[in-house]
Amino acid sequence: MPSVTGEVNADLVVLGGGPAGLAAARNAARRGLSVTLLERRDHPGGMAASFEVAGVRVDHGSHRLHPATPAPVLDDITSLLGDDLQLRRRNGRLRVYDDWVGFPLKAPELARSVPTPALARIARDSARQPFTRRRDDSYAAALSSSLGPELYQAMYEPYAVKLWGLPGDRIDAEQARVRVTADTPWKVAARLLRRRPSGQGRLFYYPRRGFGQIVDRLAESGVEAGVDLRCRAEVVEVRPSLGSCRVVCADGFTVTGRHVLSTLPLSLLARITRPRPSRAAVEAASMLRYRAMVLVYLVHSGGRWTPYDAHYLPGPETPVTRISEPANYRDNPQDPTDRTVLCAEIPCTLGDDIWTADAQTLSRIVTDALRATDLPPLNVEGVVERRLPHVYPVYERGFQARLAGLEKWAATLPSVTTLGRLGLFAHDNTHHALVMADAAVGAIDEDGRWNAEAWAQARESFRRHVVED
Ligand SMILES: Cc1cc2nc3c(=O)[nH]c(=O)nc-3n(C[C@H](O)[C@H](O)[C@H](O)COP(=O)(O)OP(=O)(O)OC[C@H]3O[C@@H](n4cnc5c(N)ncnc54)[C@H](O)[C@@H]3O)c2cc1C
């Protein structure tokens, strides 16, 4: 919806229209609050949105709704999407030891693919593991001491360099805690062998018309409930005061709210808040880094490319980390049969060679990756690229002290609360973003006042989030 220049008041102003912002705005409007939501782009949905390439709905990289989604959130999404929310079986592949294995991993298949000398090293590491002192001075130290050097070097170190742009010894051990659920060889083995009755880990939910159908329905339902949803509304200034907060957009549109929920990157919020934060907080903000990502969509003519939903590429032979085929995530009779679209994810740093590469170069990087990993060639009919500036928070060693400084500053802002994946500098999934939104609106009392204690408790529970891949 186009923005109009003017000045309005609202009970709640929400900054950013990704899943966290949309869900918070919708929940608050359903409780009877007047809500304005400001989104910089020309459509809502954030990283969870879908769009169309060559007649195929595609996502911003591989997106699935995980079975770990809490029941109330899942029930809500089901009520919004009905039969369009499909329960699907995962069918991915992972490149390890120059071979393809099914992902999620299956023990016998993995054992067949791992060369005998490497298996011997894994066995040796496992035997030593109970006597190895657990270390937590870096991601590399934490995982090498728990999983053993062989598994760490083969599966985690090269992937870390690609995803976060840093070697494992410069990444904080916290990264291992939030991203690696099985952190000993025994837990890895148990995970591989366990047959979970519900198929947890092997199943996922996915909407018929792309992952973005979830945020599209959240947005529609929010507008129906009365949310004033404004796209192309880039927030450039936030001016909090006791009891209200004034928010200014790039086109001059201004809104004053009793409370503001910001899902913007925390470091961006620090840059645009007036009065300016202390020098220490500004410095901390400039040192908190996000990894960027270029998404390359290749149109392949001649029907489906493979039967798999995603190929995971942890190795150093290509900067591409994953190639997904969105049409394989769902059963949608409207998907074309004579072509398909692949989505290649290439993490990078703002302004580097990948970020600035043209479509032809990006297309070559992807086709080189296919060749280097024994994947079928493509009949490329077209290339579309998308650039996301803030994708992964980088948990460089020492980030916690900088983050704590910034959070301390944010906590002093009257009338402003930060949440969401970028607002909390967390790696969270969509279902976590939705949980945060529920908690944030729950912290607004019946009389419209912000309940800081309730929010502090909710924040503590978010620290236990573990990210699902
Ligand atoms: C490659 C990739 C794969 C993923 N896979 C999965 C998955 O399989 N399952 C899963 O559950 N999750 C997955 N995620 C995570 C999921 O996308 C996020 O958890 C979710 O989008 C976070 O929602 P959010 O609202 O917190 O943030 P975002 O979606 O980032 O939304 C923030 C919004 O703020 C807007 N904004 C920024 N600056 C301004 C400004 N100045 N003014 C106004 N608006 C602004 C942005 O445009 C954006 O719309 C994946 C993410 C990535 C990058």
The ligand as an ORCA input file, in Angstrom:
! r2SCAN-3c Opt
* xyz 0 1
  C      18.424    -17.959      3.659
  C      17.437    -18.027      4.792
  C      16.763    -19.205      5.054
  C      15.850    -19.285      6.108
  N      15.169    -20.457      6.318
  C      14.226    -20.524      7.270
  C      13.468    -21.707      7.463
  O      13.637    -22.719      6.762
  N      12.502    -21.718      8.435
  C      12.292    -20.634      9.230
  O      11.414    -20.705     10.099
  N      12.998    -19.488      9.093
  C      13.967    -19.415      8.134
  N      14.694    -18.262      7.970
  C      14.520    -17.175      8.932
  C      13.313    -16.290      8.648
  O      13.395    -15.724      7.359
  C      13.332    -15.197      9.719
  O      13.304    -15.797     11.002
  C      12.168    -14.255      9.683
  O      11.994    -13.677      8.416
  C      12.431    -13.159     10.709
  O      11.348    -12.272     10.733
  P      11.535    -10.792     11.278
  O      10.232    -10.147     11.132
  O      12.180    -10.851     12.606
  O      12.639    -10.121     10.294
  P      12.618     -9.804      8.730
  O      11.919    -10.875      7.978
  O      14.035     -9.514      8.352
  O      11.774     -8.463      8.631
  C      12.314     -7.196      8.948
  C      11.609     -6.166      8.088
  O      12.068     -4.850      8.443
  C      12.104     -4.091      7.256
  N      12.967     -2.909      7.442
  C      14.322     -2.878      7.581
  N      14.746     -1.603      7.709
  C      13.636     -0.821      7.681
  C      13.421      0.589      7.795
  N      14.420      1.458      7.972
  N      12.141      1.032      7.743
  C      11.088      0.172      7.582
  N      11.249     -1.153      7.456
  C      12.502     -1.644      7.516
  C      12.659     -5.074      6.229
  O      12.409     -4.638      4.893
  C      11.900     -6.335      6.594
  O      10.687     -6.448      5.890
  C      15.622    -18.158      6.924
  C      16.300    -16.964      6.663
  C      17.199    -16.900      5.624
  C      17.917    -15.615      5.343
*
